[in-house]
Amino acid sequence: MKVANPVRTSVRGFRCAAPAERAGFVILSVSAITIGCARAVTYLLERRRWAPAFRSLLRQAYHLPRSDDPRVHHFVPGVLVSAVAGAAAILTRRDGHELRLALPFGVGVGLALDEVGLLVDLNNPYWGKQWVALAEGTLGAAGAAALGVRFYRIGVTRSNGASLAGPRTSVSER
């Protein structure tokens, strides 16, 4: 029995998948990678500063005379609405530009979502709400992984001659 290369099979499945699935995979994976890179850069910059813990205490003291309730700026729902609308616009395209638009859109969404902690609470904008960015990155990576498994299944099915995702049509046939 011949064992197929999983990467080749997944790439075959990616090529056979619907355009919306491919664009969704790019958006989710690029967003997760961007959030991870932004967190890593922030970590390195904060740790290279002189006395980052002291700086954090000063920031907390500066924002002390306020309520303990988190403050959600109106910018946060605006970013979320824009992200949902942009993703819907890209995922419903059928002109062949889905992947070219999904890449910069995923980077932009990742950078915006990475800063949600800054917009929600000013206590320690870089590390006080790091779990928010980590959760967003994890959800994006999980979604991309789920689509990656689907691409692998499509690739296995296509290599066996069956059709799981239906016939793929070209842009001119749509």
N, C-alpha and C positions, 0 to 999 in steps of 0.2 A: 504494500500500500504506500503510495507516494504522499508525503506530508507537504502541504502547501506552505509557502512563506507567508506568515501572517501580515507582514507589511505590504507585500505585493497584493495580497488578497484584499486588504483594507483599501489600498489605493484603487484597485479595480472597482470595489464597491462604492468608493467616493465618486468615481467617474460615472458610475451608473445610477447614482442616487438622484433624487429630484433637486432642482436648483435651490429650492428653499431649504432643504436639509443641508446642502453644502454651504450655503451662505450662513445658516444658523451655526454650523460647526465652526466656521471661521470667526464669526462674531464672538461666540462663547469662549473659544480657545484663546483668541487674541486678547479678549478682555481679562481673562484669568492670568495670562502671562504678563500683561501690562500691570495689573494690580500687584502681582508678585515682584516684578522689577521695581515698581515705585516704592513698595515697602522695603525692599532690600537697599535701595539707594537712600531712603530716609533713615533707615537703621544705621547705615555706614556714616552718613553725615552727622546724625545726632551723637553717635559714639565717638566721633573724631573731635567734637567740640570740647572745650574746656568745661568740666564739671556739668555735664548734662542733667544730672539729678538736681543740682542746686538751681539750675535754670528752670527746671520743672516746678520746683517749690516756689520760686519767685513768680512764675506764671499763675500758680494756684493762689498765692497771696493777692495778686493783683485782681483776680476775678472773685475773691472771697465774698464781698458784700452783695451777693445776689442769691436768689433762690436756688435750691438744690434740684429743682425740676429741670430736665433737659430742655434747651431752647432749640426749636426746629425752625430754621429760617425758611421763608417761602421759596427760596431758591431750590431747596431739596425736592419738593414735589414737582417743581418746574423741570428739573433735570430728569426726573423719572418719567414724566409725561413725554418729554422730548425723546428720551431713549426708547420708550415703547413705540412712539409714532415713527421714529426713524427705522427701528428694527422691522416694524410692520411694512414700511415702504420698501425696504430692501428685500425682505422675504417674499413679497408678492410680485416683484419684478420678473419679467420674462424676456428681457432683451439681451441677455448674455453678459450684463455688467454687474451681476450680483456679487461675484467674488471680488471684483475690483473695488466696489463700494463697501463691502463687508469688512475689509482689512482696516482702513482708516476709521470706520465707524466703531469697530471693536476697540481700537486703541483709545479713541475719544471717550467711549463709555467707560473703559477701564480707568482712565485718568480721572474722570468725573466721579465715579463711584469710590475711588480711593480717597477722595477728599470729603466724602459725606460726613465722616467723623468730625472734621473741622467745622462744617456748617451746622452740625447738631449740637455740639458742646464745645465751648471754648476753654475748658479746664486745662487740658493738655492735648492740643489738636493733633499731635503726631503719634502719641502712644496711649492716651487715655481711652480712645475708642478703636484701638487696633483690631479688636475682635470683629468689628463691623466689616472692615476691609478684608480680613481673613475669611470671614463667612461668605462675602460676595465672591471672592476669588475661588473658594472651595465650591460654591454652587455653580459658578461658570465652568470650572474644570470638570465637575460631575456631569453637567449637561453635555459638554464636549465629549467626555468619555462614553456617555450613553450613545451619542450619535456615532462615535468611533466603533462601538460594538455593532451598531446597526450596519455601518459600512462594511464591516467584516462579514456579517451575515449575508449581505447583498452580494459581496464578492464571492463567497463560497457558493451561493446559489447560482450566480452567473457562471462560475467555472464548471458547475455541474449541468449547465444548459437550461435550467429553469428560470422563471421570472418571478422574483419576489416583489419588486417595486414597480412592476409594469413596464411597458416598453418606453424607452427613452426617446424623446423626439427632439429634433433639432429646433433651433430658434425659428427657422423659416417655415417649419411645419405647424407652428402654434398659431 
